[in-house]
Amino acid sequence: MTTFGWRILIAGVVSIFLIAGFYLGALAPLLKSHSYIVAYGDLQNIRSLEEFNNLFDPVFSFYSPIGYDEILGGYIDIAISAISQNQAPPPELARVLVQKVADKAAPALEKGAGFNYGQNLFKLGILYRTAALRYGNREYYDMAISIFERARAMSPIRPPFLYNLFELYVGKQDYARAKDIGTIILRYWPDDEEIRRAMQQLP
């Protein structure tokens, strides 16, 4: 092959890498984000869980090396909103929805790190907490506690983790653990009279 031919070949290879880099680094995340925005805009037309899955499953399956964690956070927020509203789904439907969210969250949370890891871990904990308080299901309490304890291991005195754990342990009637968490809260925030009163009322 002549020198000119080698130059053409090298230029072609470089062009392919540049195009691939542009697609994966810029265009694919943009398209993934756009698909989420479109799906979110269609939420008002959803009448069943099947329609909800059909709307969002393609968003998650669209490959992009960037954007999954960000879209996951919004997805969890939608589920929290659905369970929090006055006309919440019945328990059996809520169970399917919560499990669907957990399945979507698993790949991101298994990494144990990342820009949105802590935020999405917290949101998933809130989802289980909301479901626990709404339906009184012990399994939801256990999952929420497990997630917030996992989060607390990374940041032991972060208030949202401690306060949610206190509420969950009280709701689960695990008063010994509630007292442990309440003691930690009062150690760092001794002026919190609401927690102090709640502690005094524990058996």
TORFILUM-800076 format. One record per atom (N, C-alpha, C): residue in three letters; x, y, z. Coordinates in steps of 0.2 Angstrom, whole numbers, padded with zeros to 4 digits, always signed. Layout:
N
ALAXYZ ...
# end
This chain:
203
MET+0004-0006+0000 MET+0000+0000+0000 MET+0004+0006+0000 THR+0003+0011-0004 THR+0006+0017-0005 THR+0006+0022+0002 THR+0010+0027+0002 THR+0009+0031+0008 THR+0003+0035+0008 PHE+0000+0036+0002 PHE-0006+0040+0001 PHE-0012+0035+0004 GLY-0011+0029+0002 GLY-0016+0024+0004 GLY-0017+0023+0011 TRP-0011+0023+0015 TRP-0010+0022+0022 TRP-0014+0028+0025 ARG-0012+0034+0022 ARG-0015+0040+0025 ARG-0023+0040+0025 ILE-0025+0038+0019 ILE-0033+0037+0018 ILE-0036+0032+0023 LEU-0032+0027+0024 LEU-0034+0022+0029 LEU-0034+0024+0036 ILE-0029+0028+0038 ILE-0029+0031+0045 ILE-0034+0036+0046 ALA-0035+0040+0041 ALA-0040+0045+0041 ALA-0047+0042+0042 GLY-0048+0037+0039 GLY-0055+0033+0039 GLY-0056+0031+0046 VAL-0050+0027+0049 VAL-0051+0024+0056 VAL-0052+0030+0061 VAL-0048+0035+0060 VAL-0049+0041+0065 VAL-0056+0044+0064 SER-0059+0044+0058 SER-0065+0047+0057 SER-0071+0043+0061 ILE-0070+0036+0060 ILE-0074+0031+0063 ILE-0074+0032+0071 PHE-0068+0033+0074 PHE-0068+0034+0081 PHE-0071+0040+0083 LEU-0070+0046+0079 LEU-0073+0052+0081 LEU-0080+0052+0081 ILE-0083+0049+0076 ILE-0090+0048+0075 ILE-0093+0044+0081 ALA-0090+0038+0082 ALA-0092+0034+0088 ALA-0092+0038+0095 GLY-0086+0042+0096 GLY-0085+0046+0102 GLY-0091+0051+0102 PHE-0092+0054+0097 PHE-0097+0059+0097 PHE-0104+0056+0098 TYR-0106+0050+0096 TYR-0112+0047+0097 TYR-0113+0045+0104 LEU-0108+0042+0107 LEU-0108+0039+0113 LEU-0107+0044+0119 GLY-0103+0050+0117 GLY-0102+0055+0122 GLY-0107+0060+0122 ALA-0110+0062+0117 ALA-0115+0067+0116 ALA-0122+0066+0113 LEU-0122+0062+0108 LEU-0128+0061+0104 LEU-0133+0056+0108 ALA-0130+0051+0110 ALA-0133+0045+0114 ALA-0136+0048+0120 PRO-0133+0051+0124 PRO-0136+0054+0131 PRO-0141+0059+0129 LEU-0140+0063+0124 LEU-0145+0068+0122 LEU-0152+0064+0120 LEU-0151+0059+0116 LEU-0157+0055+0113 LEU-0160+0052+0119 LYS-0156+0049+0124 LYS-0159+0046+0130 LYS-0163+0051+0134 SER-0160+0056+0135 SER-0164+0062+0139 SER-0170+0064+0136 HIS-0170+0065+0129 HIS-0176+0067+0125 HIS-0181+0061+0126 SER-0179+0055+0126 SER-0184+0050+0126 SER-0188+0050+0133 TYR-0184+0052+0138 TYR-0187+0052+0145 TYR-0192+0058+0145 ILE-0190+0063+0143 ILE-0194+0069+0143 ILE-0201+0068+0139 VAL-0200+0065+0133 VAL-0206+0063+0130 VAL-0211+0058+0134 ALA-0208+0053+0137 ALA-0211+0048+0141 ALA-0215+0052+0147 TYR-0211+0056+0150 TYR-0213+0060+0156 TYR-0219+0064+0154 GLY-0219+0067+0148 GLY-0224+0071+0146 GLY-0231+0067+0144 ASP-0230+0061+0143 ASP-0236+0057+0142 ASP-0239+0053+0148 LEU-0236+0055+0154 LEU-0238+0052+0160 LEU-0246+0053+0161 GLN-0248+0059+0159 GLN-0255+0060+0160 GLN-0260+0056+0157 ASN-0258+0052+0152 ASN-0262+0048+0148 ASN-0262+0041+0150 ILE-0258+0039+0155 ILE-0257+0033+0157 ILE-0263+0030+0162 ARG-0265+0024+0160 ARG-0271+0022+0164 ARG-0270+0015+0167 SER-0264+0012+0166 SER-0262+0006+0169 SER-0255+0005+0170 LEU-0253+0000+0174 LEU-0246-0001+0175 LEU-0243-0004+0169 GLU-0246-0008+0165 GLU-0244-0010+0158 GLU-0242-0004+0154 GLU-0246+0001+0153 GLU-0245+0007+0149 GLU-0239+0010+0152 PHE-0238+0011+0159 PHE-0232+0014+0162 PHE-0226+0011+0160 ASN-0226+0004+0160 ASN-0220+0000+0158 ASN-0218+0001+0151 ASN-0223+0001+0147 ASN-0222+0002+0140 ASN-0219+0008+0138 LEU-0221+0013+0142 LEU-0219+0020+0141 LEU-0211+0021+0143 PHE-0209+0018+0149 PHE-0203+0019+0151 PHE-0198+0014+0150 ASP-0200+0008+0149 ASP-0195+0002+0147 ASP-0190+0004+0141 PRO-0193+0007+0136 PRO-0189+0009+0130 PRO-0184+0014+0132 VAL-0185+0018+0137 VAL-0181+0024+0139 VAL-0175+0021+0142 PHE-0176+0016+0147 PHE-0170+0013+0150 PHE-0166+0008+0146 SER-0170+0005+0141 SER-0166+0000+0136 SER-0162+0004+0131 PHE-0163+0010+0130 PHE-0160+0014+0125 PHE-0152+0015+0127 TYR-0148+0012+0124 TYR-0141+0012+0126 TYR-0137+0019+0126 SER-0135+0021+0131 SER-0130+0027+0132 SER-0126+0026+0138 PRO-0119+0027+0137 PRO-0115+0026+0143 PRO-0116+0032+0148 ILE-0120+0037+0147 ILE-0121+0042+0151 ILE-0129+0043+0152 GLY-0131+0045+0158 GLY-0138+0047+0158 GLY-0143+0042+0162 TYR-0140+0036+0163 TYR-0145+0031+0166 TYR-0146+0033+0173 ASP-0141+0035+0177 ASP-0142+0037+0184 ASP-0147+0043+0185 GLU-0146+0048+0180 GLU-0150+0054+0181 GLU-0158+0052+0179 ILE-0159+0048+0174 ILE-0166+0046+0172 ILE-0169+0042+0178 LEU-0164+0037+0181 LEU-0167+0033+0187 LEU-0170+0037+0192 GLY-0166+0043+0194 GLY-0169+0047+0199 GLY-0176+0050+0198 GLY-0177+0052+0192 GLY-0183+0055+0190 GLY-0189+0049+0190 TYR-0187+0043+0188 TYR-0191+0037+0188 TYR-0193+0036+0195 ILE-0189+0036+0200 ILE-0190+0034+0207 ILE-0195+0040+0209 ASP-0194+0046+0207 ASP-0198+0051+0210 ASP-0205+0050+0207 ILE-0206+0048+0201 ILE-0213+0047+0199 ILE-0217+0041+0203 ALA-0213+0036+0204 ALA-0216+0031+0209 ALA-0218+0033+0215 ILE-0213+0037+0218 ILE-0215+0040+0225 ILE-0221+0044+0225 SER-0222+0048+0219 SER-0228+0053+0219 SER-0234+0048+0218 ALA-0233+0043+0214 ALA-0239+0039+0213 ALA-0242+0036+0220 ILE-0237+0033+0224 ILE-0239+0030+0230 ILE-0241+0035+0235 SER-0239+0042+0235 SER-0240+0047+0240 SER-0247+0050+0239 GLN-0250+0050+0233 GLN-0256+0053+0231 GLN-0262+0050+0235 ASN-0267+0054+0236 ASN-0273+0052+0240 ASN-0276+0045+0237 GLN-0276+0045+0230 GLN-0279+0039+0227 GLN-0273+0035+0225 ALA-0270+0032+0230 ALA-0264+0028+0229 ALA-0266+0021+0226 PRO-0262+0018+0222 PRO-0263+0011+0219 PRO-0265+0006+0224 PRO-0269+0001+0223 PRO-0270-0004+0228 PRO-0263-0008+0230 PRO-0263-0011+0235 PRO-0257-0014+0238 PRO-0254-0019+0233 GLU-0258-0023+0229 GLU-0255-0028+0225 GLU-0252-0024+0219 LEU-0255-0019+0216 LEU-0252-0015+0211 LEU-0246-0011+0213 ALA-0246-0008+0219 ALA-0240-0005+0222 ALA-0234-0009+0222 ARG-0235-0016+0224 ARG-0230-0020+0225 ARG-0226-0021+0218 VAL-0230-0022+0213 VAL-0227-0023+0207 VAL-0223-0017+0204 LEU-0226-0011+0206 LEU-0223-0005+0204 LEU-0216-0004+0208 VAL-0216-0005+0214 VAL-0210-0004+0218 VAL-0205-0009+0216 GLN-0207-0015+0215 GLN-0202-0020+0212 GLN-0199-0018+0206 LYS-0203-0016+0201 LYS-0201-0013+0195 LYS-0196-0008+0196 VAL-0197-0003+0200 VAL-0192+0002+0202 VAL-0185-0001+0204 ALA-0186-0006+0209 ALA-0180-0009+0212 ALA-0176-0012+0207 ASP-0179-0016+0202 ASP-0176-0019+0197 ASP-0172-0014+0192 LYS-0175-0008+0191 LYS-0172-0003+0187 LYS-0166+0000+0191 ALA-0167+0000+0197 ALA-0161+0004+0202 ALA-0156-0001+0203 ALA-0157-0008+0203 ALA-0151-0012+0205 ALA-0145-0011+0201 PRO-0145-0011+0194 PRO-0138-0010+0191 PRO-0134-0004+0193 ALA-0138+0002+0194 ALA-0134+0008+0196 ALA-0132+0007+0204 LEU-0136+0004+0208 LEU-0134+0004+0215 LEU-0129-0001+0216 GLU-0129-0006+0212 GLU-0123-0012+0213 GLU-0116-0009+0212 LYS-0116-0003+0209 LYS-0109-0001+0208 LYS-0106+0002+0214 GLY-0111+0004+0219 GLY-0109+0007+0225 GLY-0105+0014+0225 ALA-0105+0017+0219 ALA-0102+0023+0218 ALA-0105+0027+0212 GLY-0103+0033+0211 GLY-0106+0037+0206 GLY-0108+0044+0208 PHE-0109+0048+0203 PHE-0111+0055+0204 PHE-0118+0055+0208 ASN-0123+0051+0205 ASN-0129+0051+0208 ASN-0131+0045+0213 TYR-0126+0041+0214 TYR-0127+0035+0218 TYR-0130+0037+0225 GLY-0128+0041+0229 GLY-0130+0043+0235 GLY-0137+0046+0235 GLN-0139+0050+0230 GLN-0145+0053+0229 GLN-0150+0048+0227 ASN-0149+0043+0223 ASN-0153+0038+0221 ASN-0154+0033+0226 LEU-0149+0032+0230 LEU-0150+0027+0236 LEU-0155+0030+0241 PHE-0154+0037+0242 PHE-0159+0040+0246 PHE-0166+0040+0244 LYS-0167+0041+0237 LYS-0174+0041+0234 LYS-0177+0034+0235 LEU-0173+0029+0234 LEU-0176+0022+0234 LEU-0178+0021+0241 GLY-0174+0023+0246 GLY-0176+0023+0253 GLY-0183+0026+0254 ILE-0183+0032+0252 ILE-0190+0036+0252 ILE-0195+0032+0249 LEU-0194+0029+0243 LEU-0200+0025+0240 LEU-0202+0020+0245 TYR-0197+0016+0248 TYR-0199+0010+0252 TYR-0203+0013+0259 ARG-0200+0019+0261 ARG-0203+0022+0267 ARG-0210+0024+0266 THR-0211+0027+0260 THR-0218+0029+0258 THR-0223+0023+0258 ALA-0220+0018+0254 ALA-0224+0012+0254 ALA-0226+0009+0261 ALA-0221+0009+0265 ALA-0221+0006+0272 ALA-0227+0010+0276 LEU-0226+0017+0275 LEU-0231+0021+0279 LEU-0238+0020+0276 ARG-0238+0020+0270 ARG-0245+0019+0266 ARG-0248+0013+0267 TYR-0245+0007+0267 TYR-0248+0000+0267 TYR-0246-0004+0273 GLY-0242-0001+0277 GLY-0240-0005+0283 GLY-0237-0012+0282 ASN-0234-0013+0277 ASN-0231-0019+0275 ASN-0224-0019+0278 ARG-0223-0025+0282 ARG-0217-0025+0286 ARG-0211-0026+0281 GLU-0212-0029+0275 GLU-0206-0030+0270 GLU-0204-0023+0268 TYR-0209-0018+0267 TYR-0207-0012+0265 TYR-0202-0008+0270 TYR-0205-0009+0277 TYR-0201-0006+0282 TYR-0194-0009+0282 ASP-0193-0016+0281 ASP-0186-0019+0282 ASP-0182-0016+0276 MET-0185-0016+0270 MET-0181-0013+0264 MET-0179-0006+0265 ALA-0183-0002+0268 ALA-0182+0005+0269 ALA-0176+0006+0274 ILE-0177+0002+0279 ILE-0172+0002+0285 ILE-0165+0000+0282 SER-0165-0005+0278 SER-0159-0008+0275 SER-0155-0003+0271 ILE-0159+0001+0267 ILE-0157+0006+0262 ILE-0154+0012+0266 PHE-0158+0014+0271 PHE-0155+0020+0275 PHE-0149+0018+0280 GLU-0149+0012+0282 GLU-0143+0010+0286 GLU-0137+0010+0281 ARG-0138+0007+0275 ARG-0133+0007+0270 ARG-0130+0014+0269 ALA-0135+0019+0268 ALA-0133+0026+0267 ALA-0130+0029+0273 ARG-0132+0027+0279 ARG-0129+0030+0285 ARG-0122+0027+0286 ALA-0120+0021+0283 ALA-0114+0019+0284 ALA-0109+0023+0280 MET-0111+0027+0275 MET-0107+0031+0271 MET-0107+0038+0274 SER-0112+0040+0277 SER-0112+0047+0281 SER-0116+0046+0287 PRO-0113+0044+0293 PRO-0116+0042+0299 PRO-0120+0047+0302 ILE-0119+0054+0301 ILE-0123+0058+0305 ILE-0127+0063+0300 ARG-0128+0061+0294 ARG-0132+0065+0290 ARG-0140+0065+0292 PRO-0143+0070+0293 PRO-0149+0071+0296 PRO-0155+0067+0292 PRO-0155+0067+0286 PRO-0161+0064+0282 PRO-0160+0056+0284 PHE-0155+0053+0284 PHE-0154+0046+0285 PHE-0156+0045+0293 LEU-0154+0049+0297 LEU-0156+0047+0304 LEU-0163+0048+0306 TYR-0166+0054+0303 TYR-0173+0055+0305 TYR-0178+0050+0301 ASN-0176+0048+0295 ASN-0180+0043+0292 ASN-0179+0036+0296 LEU-0173+0035+0298 LEU-0173+0028+0302 LEU-0176+0028+0308 PHE-0176+0034+0312 PHE-0180+0035+0318 PHE-0188+0033+0317 GLU-0190+0037+0312 GLU-0197+0036+0310 GLU-0199+0029+0308 LEU-0194+0025+0304 LEU-0196+0019+0302 LEU-0195+0014+0308 TYR-0190+0014+0312 TYR-0190+0010+0318 TYR-0196+0011+0323 VAL-0198+0017+0323 VAL-0204+0018+0328 VAL-0210+0014+0324 GLY-0211+0015+0318 GLY-0217+0012+0314 GLY-0216+0005+0314 LYS-0210+0002+0314 LYS-0210-0005+0314 LYS-0210-0008+0321 GLN-0210-0003+0326 GLN-0211-0005+0333 GLN-0204-0008+0336 ASP-0199-0007+0333 ASP-0192-0009+0335 ASP-0190-0003+0339 TYR-0192-0003+0345 TYR-0191+0003+0350 TYR-0184+0004+0352 ALA-0181-0002+0353 ALA-0174-0002+0355 ALA-0169+0002+0350 ARG-0170+0000+0343 ARG-0166+0003+0338 ARG-0168+0011+0337 ALA-0175+0012+0338 ALA-0177+0019+0338 ALA-0174+0023+0343 LYS-0173+0020+0349 LYS-0170+0024+0355 LYS-0162+0025+0353 ASP-0159+0020+0350 ASP-0152+0021+0348 ASP-0151+0027+0343 ILE-0156+0027+0338 ILE-0155+0032+0333 ILE-0157+0039+0336 GLY-0163+0039+0340 GLY-0165+0045+0343 GLY-0159+0048+0348 THR-0156+0044+0351 THR-0150+0046+0355 THR-0145+0050+0351 ILE-0143+0047+0345 ILE-0138+0050+0341 ILE-0141+0057+0339 ILE-0147+0057+0337 ILE-0150+0063+0334 ILE-0149+0069+0340 LEU-0151+0067+0346 LEU-0151+0072+0351 LEU-0144+0074+0353 ARG-0139+0069+0352 ARG-0132+0071+0354 ARG-0130+0076+0349 TYR-0132+0076+0343 TYR-0129+0082+0338 TYR-0134+0087+0338 TRP-0141+0086+0339 TRP-0146+0091+0339 TRP-0150+0091+0345 PRO-0147+0093+0351 PRO-0150+0093+0357 PRO-0156+0097+0358 ASP-0157+0102+0353 ASP-0163+0107+0354 ASP-0169+0104+0350 ASP-0169+0098+0347 ASP-0174+0095+0344 ASP-0179+0092+0349 GLU-0184+0097+0350 GLU-0189+0095+0356 GLU-0194+0090+0353 GLU-0195+0089+0347 GLU-0200+0085+0344 GLU-0197+0077+0345 ILE-0191+0077+0343 ILE-0188+0070+0344 ILE-0187+0068+0351 ARG-0186+0073+0356 ARG-0185+0072+0363 ARG-0192+0070+0366 ARG-0198+0073+0363 ARG-0204+0071+0366 ARG-0206+0064+0363 ALA-0204+0062+0357 ALA-0205+0056+0354 ALA-0201+0050+0358 MET-0195+0052+0360 MET-0191+0047+0364 MET-0195+0046+0370 GLN-0197+0051+0373 GLN-0200+0050+0380 GLN-0207+0046+0380 GLN-0210+0046+0374 GLN-0216+0042+0373 GLN-0215+0035+0371 LEU-0209+0033+0369 LEU-0207+0026+0367 LEU-0208+0021+0374 PRO-0210+0015+0372 PRO-0211+0010+0378 PRO-0204+0009+0381 
# end
